[in-house]
Amino acid sequence: MAGLRNRQAQIVLYAAGVFLYWASLYLYVPTLPIYAQSKSDNLSMVGVAISMYGLWQIIVRLPLGIAADWLGRRKPFIVAGYLLAGLGALIMGRAEDIYGLMLGRSITGLAAAMWAPLVVVFCSLYRPEEAVRASAILVLVNSASRMLATGVTGTLNASVGYEGTFLVAAGLAVLALLLAWPAQEQHYPSRRPSWASVSSLISRKDVLFPALLNVVVHYAGWATTFGFLPILAKQMGGSDSTISLLVSMSIGLIALGNLATTVIVDRIGTRRLITFGFILLWIGITASALAPSVAWLFAAQICVGIGTGINYPMLMGMSIQHVAGEKRATAMGLHQAVYAIGLFAGPSLSGVLADAVGIRPMFGITAFLCLMVGLLGTRLLIQSAP
């Protein structure tokens, strides 16, 4: 009974830390593209600044997972992530130009890379066969945090300004750090990394294919909802508070998709559910491209949010479901490094495309590619299942 209570206490500590960590990283996100536009009126530069968040996750996440497995410990990396989240927010709030913003956004990208050891530590509190369920629960906490944080962005901007909002975000990171100290973790024997071990994971289709599909999911989200949707809404007359609500609602719907996944995945099956998620993404992004009003954008985000909420945790859980516990940090680092390509390519490539053809046509192209690649990738994913 004591062991059960301790396990439950650890689940609560880690979940609370995750809640504050993601709140710190997302408190300023709804109006970040608009804030970036105040530093540069070039959409390509705005896209590059936002994409720094994904670039450093691509670079760091796999080495981070390897290092965590080598040490047999994940908590030091989690603590570092909380510190970096606060530092990056402070630098962005004080940025005098687009390059200062890029630096701060890069640091928050490094902070977000610590999501990999967080997921592994949390999943270790559950049985291996519960990996998909555990990851869905954690992503649900993630989504609830981001929904609350983005929901108050407009109000905070109005009351304390953009710089004050970044300062509050740094404070949330400090609170997460305080929760991390008493949290415990399961230690594994130190394992010297080898290229053979890493390459064996990279060559496993059941590890790599879910990550590649998550690239598509994240590309879609960061080209639209967290990229250029706020700018489009601003052009259509939306206020900071309206944009904050738009992004918050989308994240709330992601949480709804997370919750639905935990309930219906066993009844519907993975292939049909993932396929449905990509169809919803296509419908939502296409509707955003055609939106005649801000109200239409809200309706479109219903499909985008639920589609993302279904596919993200399923693909993440599937990537480590059949991986041994001592290799899971490396596998999760690989998964998150690969899908971070979508975090980088979403705003950077779509920014170049938006400069060339406009935001609405860029949305239409994004929707089409999301559907085609998503459906083909889902078929290959199911065929590769062990």
Backbone hydrogen bonds, N-H to C=O, Kabsch-Sander energy under -0.5 kcal/mol:
donor,donor_aa,acceptor,acceptor_aa,energy
5,R,1,M,-2.4
6,N,2,A,-2.4
7,R,3,G,-2.2
8,Q,4,L,-2.4
9,A,5,R,-2.3
10,Q,6,N,-2.3
11,I,7,R,-2.2
12,V,8,Q,-2.2
13,L,9,A,-2.5
14,Y,10,Q,-2.6
15,A,11,I,-2.4
16,A,12,V,-2.6
17,G,13,L,-2.3
18,V,14,Y,-2.6
19,F,15,A,-2.2
20,L,16,A,-2.1
21,Y,17,G,-2.5
22,W,18,V,-2.4
23,A,19,F,-1.7
24,S,20,L,-2.3
25,L,21,Y,-1.6
26,Y,22,W,-1.4
27,L,23,A,-1.4
29,V,26,Y,-0.9
31,T,28,Y,-0.5
32,L,29,V,-1.2
35,Y,31,T,-2.8
36,A,32,L,-2.9
37,Q,33,P,-2.0
38,S,34,I,-1.1
39,K,36,A,-1.3
40,S,36,A,-1.3
43,L,41,D,-0.6
46,V,42,N,-2.2
47,G,43,L,-2.6
48,V,44,S,-2.3
49,A,45,M,-2.5
50,I,46,V,-2.2
51,S,47,G,-2.1
52,M,48,V,-1.0
52,M,49,A,-0.7
53,Y,50,I,-1.3
54,G,51,S,-0.8
55,L,51,S,-2.4
56,W,52,M,-1.7
57,Q,53,Y,-0.5
58,I,54,G,-2.0
59,I,55,L,-1.9
60,V,56,W,-2.1
61,R,57,Q,-2.1
64,L,60,V,-2.6
65,G,61,R,-2.2
66,I,62,L,-2.4
67,A,63,P,-2.7
68,A,64,L,-2.5
69,D,65,G,-2.1
70,W,66,I,-2.3
71,L,67,A,-2.6
72,G,68,A,-1.8
73,R,68,A,-0.9
77,F,74,R,-0.7
78,I,74,R,-1.6
79,V,75,K,-2.5
80,A,76,P,-1.9
81,G,77,F,-2.0
82,Y,78,I,-1.9
83,L,79,V,-1.9
84,L,80,A,-2.5
85,A,81,G,-2.0
86,G,82,Y,-1.5
87,L,83,L,-2.2
88,G,84,L,-2.8
89,A,85,A,-1.6
90,L,86,G,-2.0
91,I,87,L,-2.2
92,M,88,G,-2.3
93,G,89,A,-2.1
94,R,90,L,-1.2
95,A,91,I,-0.5
95,A,92,M,-0.9
98,I,39,K,-0.6
101,L,97,D,-1.7
102,M,98,I,-2.0
103,L,99,Y,-1.9
104,G,100,G,-2.2
105,R,101,L,-2.7
106,S,102,M,-2.2
107,I,103,L,-1.9
108,T,104,G,-2.0
109,G,105,R,-1.5
110,L,106,S,-1.9
111,A,107,I,-2.0
112,A,108,T,-2.4
113,A,109,G,-1.2
114,M,111,A,-1.5
115,W,112,A,-1.8
116,A,113,A,-1.3
118,L,114,M,-1.5
119,V,115,W,-2.5
120,V,116,A,-2.1
121,V,117,P,-2.6
122,F,118,L,-2.3
123,C,119,V,-2.8
124,S,120,V,-1.8
125,L,122,F,-1.4
126,Y,123,C,-1.8
130,E,127,R,-2.1
131,A,128,P,-1.5
134,A,130,E,-3.1
135,S,131,A,-2.5
136,A,132,V,-2.0
137,I,133,R,-2.2
138,L,134,A,-2.3
139,V,135,S,-2.6
140,L,136,A,-1.9
141,V,137,I,-1.9
142,N,138,L,-2.5
143,S,139,V,-2.9
144,A,140,L,-2.6
145,S,141,V,-2.4
146,R,142,N,-2.4
147,M,143,S,-2.5
148,L,144,A,-2.1
149,A,145,S,-2.7
150,T,146,R,-2.7
151,G,147,M,-1.6
152,V,148,L,-0.9
152,V,149,A,-0.8
153,T,150,T,-0.6
156,L,152,V,-2.6
157,N,153,T,-2.9
158,A,154,G,-2.0
159,S,155,T,-1.7
160,V,156,L,-3.4
161,G,156,L,-0.8
161,G,157,N,-1.2
164,G,160,V,-0.9
165,T,161,G,-1.8
166,F,162,Y,-1.9
167,L,163,E,-1.8
168,V,164,G,-2.2
169,A,165,T,-1.9
170,A,166,F,-1.9
171,G,167,L,-1.8
172,L,168,V,-1.9
173,A,169,A,-1.5
174,V,170,A,-1.6
175,L,171,G,-1.8
176,A,172,L,-2.1
177,L,173,A,-1.9
178,L,174,V,-1.8
179,L,175,L,-1.5
180,A,176,A,-1.3
181,W,177,L,-1.0
183,A,179,L,-0.6
183,A,180,A,-0.5
187,H,185,E,-0.6
188,Y,72,G,-1.9
191,R,69,D,-0.9
191,R,70,W,-0.7
192,R,190,S,-0.5
198,V,194,S,-2.0
199,S,195,W,-3.4
200,S,196,A,-1.7
201,L,197,S,-1.1
202,I,198,V,-2.3
203,S,199,S,-2.1
204,R,201,L,-1.2
205,K,203,S,-0.6
207,V,204,R,-1.2
208,L,204,R,-2.6
209,F,205,K,-2.2
211,A,207,V,-0.8
212,L,208,L,-2.2
213,L,209,F,-2.1
214,N,210,P,-1.8
215,V,211,A,-1.2
216,V,212,L,-1.0
217,V,213,L,-1.7
218,H,214,N,-2.4
219,Y,215,V,-2.7
220,A,216,V,-2.3
221,G,217,V,-1.8
222,W,218,H,-2.5
223,A,219,Y,-1.5
224,T,220,A,-1.2
226,F,221,G,-2.6
227,G,224,T,-1.0
228,F,223,A,-1.1
229,L,224,T,-3.1
232,L,228,F,-2.2
233,A,229,L,-2.8
234,K,230,P,-2.2
235,Q,231,I,-2.3
236,M,232,L,-1.3
237,G,234,K,-1.6
238,G,233,A,-2.8
243,I,239,S,-2.6
244,S,240,D,-2.6
245,L,241,S,-2.2
246,L,242,T,-2.2
247,V,243,I,-2.4
248,S,244,S,-2.4
249,M,245,L,-2.7
250,S,246,L,-1.8
251,I,247,V,-2.2
252,G,248,S,-2.4
253,L,249,M,-2.2
254,I,250,S,-1.7
255,A,251,I,-2.3
256,L,252,G,-1.8
257,G,253,L,-2.3
258,N,254,I,-2.5
259,L,255,A,-2.5
260,A,256,L,-2.6
261,T,257,G,-2.1
262,T,258,N,-1.6
263,V,259,L,-1.0
264,I,260,A,-2.7
265,V,261,T,-1.8
267,R,264,I,-0.5
268,I,264,I,-2.6
269,G,265,V,-2.2
273,L,269,G,-1.8
274,I,270,T,-2.7
275,T,271,R,-2.4
276,F,272,R,-2.1
277,G,273,L,-2.0
278,F,274,I,-1.9
279,I,275,T,-2.0
280,L,276,F,-2.2
281,L,277,G,-1.9
282,W,278,F,-2.2
283,I,279,I,-2.3
284,G,280,L,-2.6
285,I,281,L,-2.5
286,T,282,W,-2.1
287,A,283,I,-2.3
288,S,284,G,-1.7
289,A,285,I,-1.9
290,L,286,T,-1.4
291,A,287,A,-0.6
291,A,288,S,-0.8
297,L,293,S,-1.2
298,F,294,V,-1.8
299,A,295,A,-1.8
300,A,296,W,-2.3
301,Q,297,L,-1.8
302,I,298,F,-0.5
302,I,299,A,-1.1
303,C,299,A,-0.6
303,C,300,A,-0.7
304,V,300,A,-1.6
305,G,301,Q,-2.7
306,I,302,I,-2.0
307,G,303,C,-2.4
308,T,304,V,-2.2
309,G,305,G,-2.5
310,I,306,I,-1.8
311,N,307,G,-2.0
312,Y,308,T,-2.5
314,M,310,I,-0.9
315,L,311,N,-2.5
316,M,312,Y,-2.1
317,G,313,P,-2.6
318,M,314,M,-2.3
319,S,315,L,-1.2
320,I,316,M,-0.5
320,I,317,G,-1.0
321,Q,317,G,-0.8
323,V,320,I,-1.6
327,K,324,A,-1.8
328,R,325,G,-1.0
331,A,327,K,-2.3
332,M,328,R,-3.1
333,G,329,A,-2.5
334,L,330,T,-2.6
335,H,331,A,-2.5
336,Q,332,M,-2.8
337,A,333,G,-2.2
338,V,334,L,-2.4
339,Y,335,H,-2.5
340,A,336,Q,-1.3
341,I,338,V,-1.7
342,G,339,Y,-1.3
343,L,339,Y,-0.8
344,F,340,A,-1.9
345,A,341,I,-3.4
346,G,342,G,-2.2
348,S,344,F,-1.8
349,L,345,A,-2.0
350,S,345,A,-0.8
350,S,346,G,-1.3
351,G,347,P,-1.4
352,V,348,S,-1.6
353,L,349,L,-2.4
354,A,350,S,-2.9
355,D,351,G,-2.0
356,A,352,V,-1.5
357,V,353,L,-2.9
358,G,353,L,-0.6
358,G,354,A,-1.5
362,M,358,G,-1.6
363,F,359,I,-2.1
364,G,360,R,-2.0
365,I,361,P,-2.3
366,T,362,M,-2.3
367,A,363,F,-2.5
368,F,364,G,-1.9
369,L,365,I,-2.3
370,C,366,T,-2.3
371,L,367,A,-2.0
372,M,368,F,-2.4
373,V,369,L,-2.5
374,G,370,C,-1.8
375,L,371,L,-2.4
376,L,372,M,-2.0
377,G,373,V,-2.7
378,T,374,G,-2.1
379,R,375,L,-1.7
380,L,376,L,-1.9
381,L,377,G,-2.5
382,I,378,T,-2.2
383,Q,379,R,-1.7
384,S,380,L,-1.4
385,A,381,L,-0.6
385,A,382,I,-0.9
